[in-house]
Amino acid sequence: MTVLEEMLQVASHAGEGYRPVIYFGAWRVALLNDAPEFRPEALGKIEKHLLTDEVFVLVGGKGLLIVADGDDAPGKVYCTWMEPGKVYNVRQGVWHWVLTERVTKMLIVENRDTSVDNSRYARLTPVQIEVILASWQSR
């Protein structure tokens, strides 16, 4: 290992989907590249994390960030077109999902131990899906 490699960690992810690339202490950094599960035609699922905020940064492509109110189930949905280089922090316990296109790349930061054990998942209703897809098609 060179001196530079001892001081600097460089990571990447060229495949589809979500992959953590750096861990340190209580947090991790992941890269999210477009994958079929994040495209509009696959929309149906939403999640929330019980122990962490989750930060999204659009690096390239197009990204629609979806959040919903509600405790046990997602309620009213809100959609935000992401702008490259802006930081979007989804608060702990907020339902959320992202839609992507084939060239989309995002950076994600969250607690290191975020998993299915401390997250919840739900199905979106047909009305919620209709609202989200209308936002997607508006751009």
SULDAVEN-V476999 format. One record per helix or strand of 2 or more residues. SS is the DSSP state (H for helix, E for strand). FROM is the first residue (numbers start at 1). LEN is the number of residues. If there is no record, write none. Layout:
ss	from	len
SS	FROM	LEN
SS	FROM	LEN
This chain:
ss	from	len
H	3	5
E	17	8
E	27	7
H	36	3
H	40	3
E	45	5
E	54	7
E	63	6
E	77	5
E	87	4
E	95	6
E	105	7
H	116	3
E	119	5
H	126	12
